[in-house]
Amino acid sequence: MATAAPQRGTQLSGPQMAGTQMALPSGERQPDASVTVYGVIVLGIAAVVVLGALMGAWLALRSGTKVWPPQGVRVENYFGTTLSITMLLSLAGGWWALYGTSRGERGQASVALLLTIFMDLAFINLLTYVMRGAHFGPSTSAYGVMYYAVNVAVMAVAASGVLVAGVALARVLGGQVTARQPALAWSAAWYGTGVVVAWFVVYTMTYVVK
């Protein structure tokens, strides 16, 4: 039995409306790629804000302590410079990956993300070595508490940078990040920038302000 098409102004029932919507291809919504980029940017800003708060605590304790850092504590500028160069290379890798993605060069983007991951891991390894070589601990003084707090925090931020770059690398290799869909490449580049800014906040505290 043939059924009459619904006339204009006739209200459709629930099953009829659902069937009509399923039949419309225009009803499909593509995920908004900008949400990923903005979400990662907000995460990076949050990391910088946390380390900024630690910097405020550092300066407050420094102003109320007569000897800062304590006697016997020696800060090697060599390590600070090496860590900073490592972070800058990681930053370059992130933006290089975005450049390769925008040009459709999957191999170039993959190598760049591998560079970012390697440099972030090298940063974590060197920072761990510096902390192990320190002849003081969190229980020795207020300086020791703040020193370990800011360094562990920036190490966690760098580890999250490895995770973001690793996800981006897997998607690039899988062909899910392309010149037409570069959202994750943008996310990796911007988050890597946040990681570097977070480190330079710590660098300012421990090697410049002291």
C-alpha positions in Angstrom: 0.0 0.0 0.0 1.4 3.4 -1.0 1.6 6.0 1.7 1.1 9.7 1.0 4.0 12.0 1.5 3.7 14.4 4.4 2.2 17.7 3.2 3.8 21.1 4.1 2.9 22.2 7.5 2.2 18.6 8.7 4.0 17.7 11.9 6.1 14.5 11.5 6.0 11.8 14.1 9.2 10.6 15.9 10.0 7.6 13.6 9.2 9.6 10.5 11.5 12.5 11.6 14.3 10.1 12.5 14.1 8.5 9.1 14.1 11.8 7.3 17.2 13.0 9.2 19.0 9.7 8.5 18.3 10.1 4.8 19.9 13.6 4.7 23.7 13.4 4.2 24.0 17.0 5.1 23.0 16.1 8.7 26.5 14.6 9.3 28.7 16.9 11.2 32.5 16.8 10.9 34.5 17.2 14.1 35.7 20.7 14.7 39.5 20.4 14.4 40.0 23.8 16.0 38.8 22.3 19.3 41.9 20.1 19.4 44.2 23.0 18.8 42.6 25.3 21.3 42.4 22.6 23.9 46.1 21.8 23.6 46.9 25.6 23.7 44.9 25.9 26.9 46.7 22.9 28.4 50.1 24.5 27.6 49.0 27.9 29.1 47.9 26.0 32.2 51.4 24.5 32.6 53.0 27.9 32.2 50.7 29.4 34.8 51.5 26.6 37.3 55.2 27.2 36.9 54.6 31.0 37.1 52.9 30.4 40.5 55.9 28.4 41.6 58.1 31.3 40.5 56.1 33.6 42.7 56.6 31.3 45.7 60.3 31.1 44.8 60.7 34.9 44.8 58.7 35.2 48.0 60.9 32.8 49.9 64.0 34.3 48.3 63.1 37.8 49.6 62.5 36.4 53.1 65.7 34.3 53.4 69.0 35.9 54.2 71.2 33.4 52.3 69.8 32.2 49.0 70.9 29.8 47.7 72.3 28.2 50.9 76.1 28.0 51.5 77.6 25.1 49.7 75.0 25.1 46.8 76.6 25.7 43.5 74.5 26.4 40.4 76.3 25.3 37.2 75.4 27.6 34.3 76.7 25.0 31.9 73.8 22.7 32.6 71.3 25.5 32.3 72.6 26.5 28.9 72.7 22.9 27.7 69.1 22.3 28.8 68.0 25.5 27.1 69.6 24.5 23.8 68.0 21.1 24.0 64.6 22.7 24.5 65.1 25.1 21.6 65.9 22.1 19.3 62.7 20.4 20.5 60.8 23.6 19.6 62.3 23.7 16.2 61.3 20.1 15.6 57.7 20.8 16.4 57.4 23.7 14.0 59.3 21.8 11.4 56.8 19.0 11.6 54.0 21.4 11.0 55.8 22.8 8.0 56.3 19.3 6.6 52.6 18.5 7.2 51.4 21.6 5.4 53.5 20.7 2.4 52.3 17.1 2.4 55.7 15.7 3.2 54.9 12.8 5.6 58.5 11.6 5.9 59.7 15.1 6.8 57.0 15.6 9.4 57.8 12.2 10.9 61.5 12.9 11.2 60.7 16.3 12.8 58.4 14.7 15.4 61.0 12.1 16.2 63.5 14.9 16.7 61.1 16.6 19.1 60.5 13.4 21.1 64.3 12.7 21.2 65.1 16.2 22.4 62.4 16.1 25.1 63.6 12.8 26.4 67.2 14.0 26.3 66.1 17.1 28.3 64.4 14.9 30.9 67.5 12.6 31.1 69.9 15.6 31.6 67.6 17.3 34.1 67.4 14.0 36.1 71.2 13.8 36.0 71.5 17.4 37.3 69.1 16.7 40.1 70.9 13.6 41.1 74.2 15.4 41.2 72.9 18.1 43.5 74.4 17.9 47.0 71.2 18.8 48.7 67.6 17.6 49.0 64.1 18.9 49.7 64.6 18.4 53.4 67.7 20.5 53.7 66.3 24.0 53.2 63.5 26.1 51.6 65.7 26.5 48.6 65.9 22.7 48.3 62.1 22.4 48.4 61.6 25.0 45.7 64.4 23.7 43.6 63.0 20.2 43.4 59.4 21.4 43.1 60.1 23.5 40.0 62.3 20.9 38.3 60.0 18.0 38.9 57.1 20.2 37.6 58.9 21.1 34.4 60.0 17.5 33.9 56.3 16.5 34.0 55.5 19.1 31.5 58.2 17.9 29.2 57.0 14.3 29.6 53.5 15.4 28.5 55.2 17.1 25.5 56.6 13.6 24.6 53.1 12.2 24.8 51.6 14.9 22.5 54.4 14.5 20.0 54.1 10.7 20.1 50.3 10.8 19.3 51.0 13.3 16.5 53.7 11.0 15.1 51.4 8.0 15.1 48.7 9.9 13.3 51.1 11.2 10.8 52.4 7.7 10.0 48.8 6.5 9.8 48.0 9.2 7.2 45.4 10.8 9.6 47.4 14.1 9.7 47.7 15.7 6.3 47.8 19.1 4.6 44.0 19.2 4.7 43.8 18.0 8.3 46.8 19.5 10.1 45.1 20.1 13.5 47.2 17.6 15.4 50.4 19.0 13.9 49.4 22.5 15.0 48.6 21.1 18.4 52.0 19.5 18.7 53.8 22.7 17.6 51.9 24.9 20.0 52.2 22.6 22.9 55.9 22.2 22.3 56.1 26.0 22.5 54.4 25.9 25.9 56.8 23.3 27.1 59.8 25.5 26.1 58.2 28.6 27.8 57.7 26.6 30.9 61.3 25.6 30.9 62.5 29.2 30.5 60.4 30.2 33.5 62.4 27.6 35.5 65.6 28.6 33.9 65.0 32.2 35.0 64.4 31.1 38.6 67.3 28.7 39.0 70.0 30.2 36.8 69.3 33.9 36.5 67.6 35.0 39.6 69.1 32.2 41.8 
